[in-house]
Amino acid sequence: MMLNPSFSFYSQSKELMYIPFILGGNLKHYIKKYIPLGKQDLIFYLSQIINLLGKMHSANKIYCNIVLENIFVKENGYLILNGLKRSIINDTK
């Protein structure tokens, strides 16, 4: 799932965005909290990341900000991708 801001606005020096609260936190925090992750957990999270990036690529979008801080873990363990403002559209077809 990709996380889109509900709304955003600009001040004189910043762009401010409202995004929903994700109870699980980001993946970097989650990994630090639950080290060591088991093999099944790693496969589960990596497959979700590959699936999310694959969906974006099939829509001709390239995600340019893949860092652990932009991947959020929901309460049920599924991932949400944030930071979509740095995505670019691949129109080289």
SVG drawing of the C-alpha trace seen along z (x, -y; Angstrom):
<svg xmlns="http://www.w3.org/2000/svg" viewBox="-7 -33 27 51">
<polyline fill="none" stroke="black" stroke-width="0.4" points="0.0,0.0 1.2,-3.5 0.7,-6.3 -0.7,-9.5 -1.0,-12.6 -4.6,-13.5 -3.8,-17.1 -0.8,-19.4 -0.2,-23.2 2.8,-25.5 4.1,-28.0 6.7,-30.6 9.6,-28.2 8.1,-24.6 5.6,-22.3 3.5,-20.7 1.7,-17.4 -0.9,-15.7 -0.6,-11.9 -2.5,-9.3 -0.9,-8.0 0.6,-4.6 0.7,-2.8 3.5,-0.4 6.1,-3.1 8.7,-2.9 10.7,0.1 14.0,-1.2 12.4,-1.5 10.8,1.9 14.0,3.6 15.9,2.0 13.1,3.0 12.8,6.6 16.4,7.6 17.1,10.3 14.3,10.8 13.6,14.3 14.0,15.7 10.2,15.8 9.9,12.1 12.6,11.0 11.0,12.9 7.6,11.4 8.9,7.8 11.2,8.2 8.4,9.7 6.1,6.8 8.8,4.2 9.4,6.0 5.6,6.1 5.2,2.4 8.0,1.4 6.8,3.7 3.3,2.0 4.9,-1.4 7.1,-0.3 4.1,1.3 2.5,-2.2 5.7,-3.7 6.7,-5.4 10.2,-5.1 10.5,-5.4 13.6,-7.4 13.6,-7.5 13.8,-3.9 15.0,-4.3 13.8,-2.4 12.3,-5.6 9.9,-5.8 8.5,-2.3 5.9,-2.1 4.8,1.1 1.0,1.3 -0.3,3.0 -1.0,6.1 2.6,6.3 1.9,5.1 4.0,2.3 3.0,-1.1 5.3,-3.1 5.8,-6.9 7.8,-9.6 6.0,-9.3 6.8,-13.0 10.2,-11.9 8.8,-9.4 9.3,-10.2 7.3,-9.1 9.3,-7.0 8.1,-8.1 10.9,-6.6 8.7,-4.1"/>
</svg>
